């Protein structure tokens, strides 16, 4: 990967010695992901667009769905180009494409052009840029990989808490399409400004103040020679699909479940999503920190246990049980955020960290599959059985399957030293 090959003692980040300056890269990475995470605030744009462009509810979901697909497709593809073109160039290209997608969508006057502009173009930009802040954090924090990645990715999870109210205020003042234009220009400027700072340290760089206690569990010295031929890759991939499937299913039905099963006020249902997003954000550094200290399979099993508890709560939930609903969905969102930190950290732990950008790109395809199946199945179960309650049975079964897979497959392969 491209890096600035200065003498380690002279290496500076944003004018500070590298040991101190590297910490500033985390809030910058959070800021980039905060811009990208606005894709999850699409629900704010839906109703105004339905009224303005005369769309059905299904049509207004199309740009969002397509954006998620292109984001999930471009993330693994970009992983192979980060080592070739460098983190700064990739960030700049991604930021430009994201901004362009939002700006073009502001001129769309029908669902097809809106889907191409927002879904295809903005979604592609999100996919290009998404992995870079985590690659940068992982390389600058070889002593605290999980915590650094978990802290960085909090921006994507907390984005709806900040960008949704901002977008709503702009829509109320300027209407929906000018809001898309303003956000597009802002995102382009912010990400392009940060792009030049998103550099990597020299190969095998270590913080000079590193002490013996910085790494509680040493990273395995011998990695599988080919990730795709290792048992641990398929264990992680299956576990990540399950984590994403359950989490994204829950995210998609959070508000309607509150209204239909618990029968709470629609305003409360919408407001509770902010609480869920908070749990979704907080879990990322927590799971990252845990995966620095414990074997990944234990952290994965803990997440599946929480999912199973949430499923049991919702299967038995009755009208008016608001606390049950809030606890269950806080757990669902908490675990999804956890997996978005656990999966990249586990990739760093189990496979060669030098190939992290490509490796996590491949692992991330599990998120795309989980997202696609999760959003489709949750809505279909409601259509088939007439109630969202039945969605929690397959989620619970998958949590049990995930626990079994994690126990037997989510651990380092016993590679021969000669293969490394």
C-alpha positions as CSV (number, residue, x, y, z in Angstrom):
1,X,0.0,0.0,0.0
2,X,1.1,3.5,-0.6
3,X,2.6,5.3,2.4
4,X,4.8,8.2,3.3
5,X,8.2,6.6,3.9
6,X,9.7,9.0,6.4
7,X,12.0,8.1,9.2
8,X,9.8,6.9,12.1
9,X,11.3,9.4,14.5
10,X,10.5,12.3,12.1
11,X,7.1,11.0,11.1
12,X,4.4,13.6,11.8
13,X,0.6,13.5,11.4
14,X,-1.1,16.9,11.1
15,X,2.0,18.6,12.5
16,X,2.2,16.4,15.6
17,X,4.5,13.5,16.4
18,X,2.9,10.4,14.9
19,X,2.1,8.8,18.3
20,X,-0.1,11.8,19.1
21,X,-1.2,12.9,15.6
22,X,-2.6,9.4,14.7
23,X,-5.4,10.0,17.1
24,X,-6.7,12.9,15.0
25,X,-7.2,10.5,12.1
26,X,-10.1,8.8,14.0
27,X,-12.4,11.9,14.2
28,X,-11.5,12.7,10.6
29,X,-12.5,9.2,9.6
30,X,-15.7,9.5,11.7
31,X,-16.5,12.7,9.8
32,X,-16.2,11.0,6.4
33,X,-18.4,8.1,7.6
34,X,-20.9,10.6,9.0
35,X,-21.4,12.0,5.5
36,X,-21.6,8.5,4.0
37,X,-24.1,7.3,6.6
38,X,-26.7,9.8,5.5
39,X,-27.8,7.0,3.2
40,X,-29.6,5.5,6.3
41,X,-31.6,8.8,6.7
42,X,-33.4,8.1,3.4
43,X,-36.8,7.7,5.3
44,X,-36.7,11.5,5.8
45,X,-36.7,12.1,2.1
46,X,-39.3,9.5,1.2
47,X,-42.6,11.2,2.1
48,X,-41.6,14.6,0.5
49,X,-40.5,12.8,-2.7
50,X,-43.7,10.7,-2.8
51,X,-45.7,13.9,-2.7
52,X,-43.5,15.9,-5.1
53,X,-42.9,13.1,-7.7
54,X,-46.2,11.3,-7.1
55,X,-44.5,8.0,-6.1
56,X,-45.9,4.9,-4.4
57,X,-44.3,3.7,-1.1
58,X,-42.5,0.9,-3.0
59,X,-41.1,3.3,-5.7
60,X,-39.8,5.7,-3.0
61,X,-37.8,2.8,-1.5
62,X,-36.1,2.0,-4.8
63,X,-33.3,4.7,-4.7
64,X,-32.4,3.6,-1.1
65,X,-32.4,-0.1,-2.0
66,X,-30.3,0.4,-5.1
67,X,-27.9,2.6,-3.1
68,X,-27.3,-0.2,-0.6
69,X,-26.7,-2.7,-3.4
70,X,-24.1,-0.6,-5.1
71,X,-22.5,0.3,-1.8
72,X,-22.2,-3.4,-1.0
73,X,-20.9,-4.2,-4.5
74,X,-18.3,-1.4,-4.7
75,X,-16.8,-1.9,-1.2
76,X,-15.1,-5.3,-2.1
77,X,-14.1,-4.1,-5.6
78,X,-12.4,-0.9,-4.2
79,X,-10.5,-3.0,-1.6
80,X,-8.3,-4.3,-4.5
81,X,-7.6,-0.8,-5.8
82,X,-6.6,0.8,-2.4
83,X,-3.1,-0.7,-2.5
84,X,-2.6,0.4,-6.1
85,X,-3.9,4.0,-6.0
86,X,-3.5,4.8,-2.3
87,X,-6.0,5.8,0.4
88,X,-6.0,9.6,-0.4
89,X,-6.8,9.2,-4.1
90,X,-9.6,6.6,-3.4
91,X,-11.1,8.9,-0.7
92,X,-11.1,11.9,-3.1
93,X,-12.7,9.9,-5.9
94,X,-15.3,8.4,-3.6
95,X,-16.1,11.8,-2.1
96,X,-16.6,13.4,-5.5
97,X,-18.9,10.6,-6.7
98,X,-21.0,10.7,-3.5
99,X,-21.5,14.5,-3.8
100,X,-22.2,14.2,-7.5
101,X,-24.9,11.6,-6.8
102,X,-26.7,13.8,-4.3
103,X,-26.4,16.9,-6.6
104,X,-27.7,15.0,-9.7
105,X,-30.6,13.5,-7.6
106,X,-31.7,17.1,-6.8
107,X,-32.5,17.6,-10.5
108,X,-34.3,14.3,-10.9
109,X,-38.0,14.7,-11.9
110,X,-38.9,11.0,-12.0
111,X,-38.1,7.8,-10.1
112,X,-35.8,6.4,-12.8
113,X,-33.4,9.4,-12.8
114,X,-33.6,9.6,-9.0
115,X,-32.7,5.9,-8.7
116,X,-29.8,6.3,-11.1
117,X,-28.5,9.5,-9.4
118,X,-29.0,8.5,-5.8
119,X,-29.0,4.7,-6.0
120,X,-26.3,4.0,-8.5
121,X,-24.0,7.1,-8.4
122,X,-24.3,8.1,-4.7
123,X,-24.3,4.4,-3.7
124,X,-21.2,3.7,-5.7
125,X,-19.5,6.7,-4.0
126,X,-20.4,5.4,-0.6
127,X,-18.9,2.0,-1.5
128,X,-15.7,3.5,-2.8
129,X,-15.1,5.6,0.2
130,X,-16.4,3.4,3.1
131,X,-13.5,1.1,3.6
132,X,-10.7,3.8,3.5
133,X,-11.1,5.3,7.1
134,X,-11.0,1.8,8.6
135,X,-7.9,0.8,6.6
136,X,-6.2,4.0,7.7
137,X,-7.2,3.4,11.4
138,X,-6.1,-0.2,11.3
139,X,-2.6,0.7,10.0
140,X,-2.0,3.6,12.3
141,X,-3.1,1.6,15.4
142,X,-1.4,-1.8,15.1
143,X,-1.5,-1.9,19.0
144,X,-5.3,-1.1,19.2
145,X,-6.8,-2.3,15.9
146,X,-10.2,-3.2,17.2
147,X,-10.7,-0.1,19.3
148,X,-9.5,2.2,16.5
149,X,-11.7,0.6,13.8
150,X,-14.7,0.5,16.2
151,X,-14.3,4.2,17.1
152,X,-13.9,5.2,13.4
153,X,-16.9,3.2,12.2
154,X,-19.1,4.9,14.9
155,X,-19.6,7.7,12.4
156,X,-21.6,5.5,10.0
157,X,-23.8,4.3,12.8
158,X,-24.5,7.6,14.5
159,X,-25.0,9.5,11.2
160,X,-28.8,9.3,11.1
161,X,-28.8,10.9,14.6
162,X,-27.2,14.0,13.2
163,X,-28.0,14.0,9.5
164,X,-31.7,13.0,9.8
165,X,-32.7,16.1,11.9
166,X,-30.4,18.3,9.7
167,X,-32.0,17.0,6.5
168,X,-35.5,17.5,8.0
169,X,-34.8,21.1,9.0
170,X,-33.4,21.8,5.5
171,X,-36.5,20.1,3.8
172,X,-38.8,22.2,6.0
173,X,-37.0,25.4,4.9
174,X,-36.0,24.7,1.3
175,X,-38.1,21.6,0.2
176,X,-36.6,18.2,-0.6
177,X,-34.6,18.5,-3.8
178,X,-32.7,21.7,-2.9
179,X,-31.8,19.8,0.3
180,X,-30.3,17.0,-1.7
181,X,-28.2,19.6,-3.6
182,X,-27.0,21.3,-0.4
183,X,-26.0,18.0,1.2
184,X,-24.2,16.9,-2.0
185,X,-22.1,20.0,-2.2
186,X,-21.3,19.8,1.6
187,X,-20.4,16.1,1.4
188,X,-18.2,16.7,-1.6
189,X,-16.3,19.6,0.0
190,X,-15.9,17.9,3.4
191,X,-14.6,14.5,2.0
192,X,-12.3,16.1,-0.5
193,X,-10.8,18.3,2.2
194,X,-10.2,15.3,4.4
195,X,-8.9,13.1,1.6
196,X,-5.4,14.5,1.5
197,X,-4.9,13.7,5.2
198,X,-6.0,10.0,4.8
199,X,-2.5,8.7,4.4
200,X,-0.9,5.4,5.6
201,X,2.2,5.0,7.8
202,X,5.3,3.3,6.4
203,X,5.1,-0.5,6.1
204,X,5.3,-2.3,9.5
205,X,5.2,1.0,11.4
206,X,4.8,0.7,15.2
207,X,4.1,3.5,17.7
208,X,7.4,4.5,19.5
209,X,5.7,4.5,22.9
210,X,4.3,1.0,22.6
211,X,4.6,-0.9,25.8
212,X,4.3,-4.6,26.7
213,X,0.7,-4.2,27.9
214,X,-0.7,-2.7,24.7
215,X,-1.7,-6.1,23.3
216,X,-3.3,-8.5,25.7
217,X,-3.7,-11.3,23.1
218,X,-0.9,-11.5,20.6
219,X,-1.9,-11.7,16.9
220,X,-1.2,-15.1,15.4
221,X,2.2,-15.1,13.6
222,X,1.2,-17.6,11.0
223,X,-1.8,-16.7,8.7
224,X,-3.6,-18.9,6.2
225,X,-1.7,-18.6,2.9
226,X,-5.0,-18.3,1.0
227,X,-7.9,-16.7,2.8
228,X,-10.6,-18.2,0.5
229,X,-9.3,-21.7,1.3
230,X,-9.4,-21.3,5.0
231,X,-12.2,-22.6,7.3
232,X,-12.1,-19.5,9.4
233,X,-13.0,-17.3,6.4
234,X,-16.2,-19.2,5.8
235,X,-17.0,-19.2,9.5
236,X,-16.6,-15.4,9.5
237,X,-18.5,-15.0,6.3
238,X,-21.5,-17.1,7.4
239,X,-21.6,-15.4,10.8
240,X,-21.4,-12.0,9.2
241,X,-24.3,-12.8,6.9
242,X,-26.4,-13.9,9.9
243,X,-25.5,-10.7,11.9
244,X,-26.3,-8.4,8.9
245,X,-29.5,-10.3,8.0
246,X,-30.9,-10.1,11.5
247,X,-29.8,-6.5,12.1
248,X,-31.0,-5.1,8.8
249,X,-34.3,-7.0,9.0
250,X,-34.8,-5.4,12.4
251,X,-33.8,-1.9,11.2
252,X,-36.3,-2.1,8.3
253,X,-39.3,-3.0,10.5
254,X,-38.5,-1.1,13.7
255,X,-41.1,1.6,13.3
256,X,-43.9,-0.5,11.8
257,X,-43.4,-3.2,14.5
258,X,-43.8,-0.6,17.2
259,X,-47.0,0.7,15.6
260,X,-48.6,-2.7,14.7
261,X,-47.6,-5.0,17.5
262,X,-47.1,-2.6,20.4
263,X,-49.6,-0.1,19.1
264,X,-47.5,2.9,20.2
265,X,-48.0,6.4,18.9
266,X,-46.3,6.8,15.4
267,X,-44.3,9.8,16.7
268,X,-42.9,7.6,19.5
269,X,-42.1,4.9,17.0
270,X,-40.2,7.4,14.9
271,X,-38.5,8.9,17.9
272,X,-37.4,5.5,19.3
273,X,-35.3,5.0,16.1
274,X,-32.9,7.7,17.4
275,X,-32.5,5.7,20.6
276,X,-31.8,2.5,18.5
277,X,-29.3,4.4,16.4
278,X,-27.5,5.4,19.6
279,X,-27.1,1.8,20.6
280,X,-26.0,1.0,17.0
281,X,-23.2,3.5,17.3
282,X,-22.0,2.8,20.8
283,X,-21.7,-0.9,20.1
284,X,-19.0,-0.4,17.5
285,X,-16.1,0.8,19.7
286,X,-17.3,-1.6,22.4
287,X,-17.2,-4.7,20.1
288,X,-13.9,-3.5,18.6
289,X,-12.4,-3.2,22.1
290,X,-13.8,-6.6,23.1
291,X,-12.4,-8.2,20.0
292,X,-8.9,-6.9,20.8
293,X,-9.1,-8.7,24.1
294,X,-11.1,-11.9,23.5
295,X,-11.1,-14.5,20.7
296,X,-13.6,-13.4,18.0
297,X,-15.8,-16.5,18.4
298,X,-16.6,-15.5,22.0
299,X,-17.7,-12.0,21.0
300,X,-19.7,-13.4,18.1
301,X,-21.5,-15.9,20.4
302,X,-22.3,-13.1,22.9
303,X,-23.9,-11.1,20.0
304,X,-26.0,-14.1,19.0
305,X,-27.1,-14.6,22.6
306,X,-28.3,-11.0,22.7
307,X,-30.2,-11.5,19.4
308,X,-31.9,-14.6,20.7
309,X,-33.0,-12.8,23.9
310,X,-34.4,-10.0,21.7
311,X,-36.3,-12.5,19.5
312,X,-37.8,-14.2,22.5
313,X,-38.9,-10.8,23.9
314,X,-40.6,-9.9,20.6
315,X,-42.3,-13.3,20.0
316,X,-44.0,-12.8,23.3
317,X,-44.6,-9.0,23.0
318,X,-48.2,-7.7,23.5
319,X,-49.9,-4.4,22.8
320,X,-48.7,-1.7,25.2
321,X,-45.4,-3.4,26.2
322,X,-43.3,-0.4,25.2
323,X,-40.3,-1.3,27.4
324,X,-40.1,-4.8,26.0
325,X,-40.1,-3.4,22.4
326,X,-37.4,-0.8,23.3
327,X,-35.2,-3.4,24.9
328,X,-35.5,-5.9,22.1
329,X,-34.8,-3.4,19.3
330,X,-32.0,-1.7,21.2
331,X,-30.4,-5.2,21.3
332,X,-31.0,-5.8,17.5
333,X,-29.5,-2.4,16.5
334,X,-26.7,-2.9,19.1
335,X,-25.7,-6.2,17.6
336,X,-25.7,-5.0,14.0
337,X,-23.4,-2.1,15.0
338,X,-21.3,-4.7,16.8
339,X,-20.9,-6.8,13.7
340,X,-19.8,-3.9,11.6
341,X,-16.8,-3.5,14.0
342,X,-16.3,-7.2,14.8
343,X,-16.1,-8.4,11.2
344,X,-13.3,-6.0,10.2
345,X,-11.4,-6.6,13.4
346,X,-11.7,-10.4,13.0
347,X,-10.4,-10.1,9.5
348,X,-7.4,-8.3,10.9
349,X,-6.9,-10.9,13.6
350,X,-7.3,-14.1,11.5
351,X,-5.7,-13.1,8.2
352,X,-2.6,-11.2,7.0
353,X,-3.1,-7.5,8.1
354,X,-1.1,-6.3,5.1
355,X,-3.8,-7.6,2.8
356,X,-6.6,-6.1,5.0
357,X,-8.2,-3.9,2.3
358,X,-8.6,-6.7,-0.2
359,X,-9.5,-9.3,2.5
360,X,-12.2,-7.2,4.2
361,X,-13.6,-6.3,0.8
362,X,-14.3,-10.0,0.2
363,X,-15.6,-10.5,3.7
364,X,-17.9,-7.5,3.3
365,X,-19.8,-9.3,0.5
366,X,-21.5,-11.1,3.5
367,X,-23.0,-7.8,4.6
368,X,-24.4,-7.2,1.1
369,X,-26.0,-10.7,1.0
370,X,-27.4,-10.2,4.5
371,X,-28.8,-6.7,3.6
372,X,-30.5,-7.9,0.5
373,X,-32.1,-11.0,2.1
374,X,-32.9,-9.2,5.3
375,X,-34.8,-6.3,3.7
376,X,-36.7,-8.7,1.4
377,X,-37.6,-11.4,3.9
378,X,-38.9,-9.2,6.8
379,X,-41.4,-7.4,4.6
380,X,-42.4,-10.7,2.8
381,X,-43.1,-12.4,6.1
382,X,-45.5,-9.6,7.0
383,X,-47.3,-10.1,3.7
384,X,-47.4,-13.9,3.9
385,X,-48.5,-14.3,7.6
386,X,-50.2,-11.0,8.3
387,X,-48.0,-10.1,11.3
388,X,-44.4,-9.1,11.9
389,X,-44.3,-11.4,14.9
390,X,-43.4,-14.3,12.7
391,X,-40.3,-12.5,11.5
392,X,-38.6,-13.1,14.8
393,X,-38.8,-17.0,14.6
394,X,-36.3,-17.2,11.7
395,X,-34.1,-14.6,13.3
396,X,-33.9,-16.7,16.5
397,X,-33.1,-19.9,14.5
398,X,-30.4,-18.0,12.7
399,X,-28.9,-16.8,16.0
400,X,-28.6,-20.5,17.1
401,X,-27.0,-21.5,13.8
402,X,-24.6,-18.6,14.1
403,X,-23.6,-19.7,17.6
404,X,-22.8,-23.2,16.3
405,X,-20.9,-21.9,13.3
406,X,-18.9,-19.4,15.5
407,X,-18.0,-22.2,18.0
408,X,-16.5,-24.5,15.4
409,X,-15.4,-22.3,12.5
410,X,-14.6,-18.8,13.7
411,X,-11.1,-19.5,15.0
412,X,-7.6,-19.4,13.5
413,X,-6.7,-22.2,11.1
414,X,-4.0,-24.5,12.1
415,X,-1.6,-23.6,9.3
416,X,1.8,-25.1,8.8
417,X,4.5,-22.5,9.4
418,X,6.1,-23.4,6.0
419,X,3.0,-22.1,4.2
420,X,3.4,-18.5,5.5
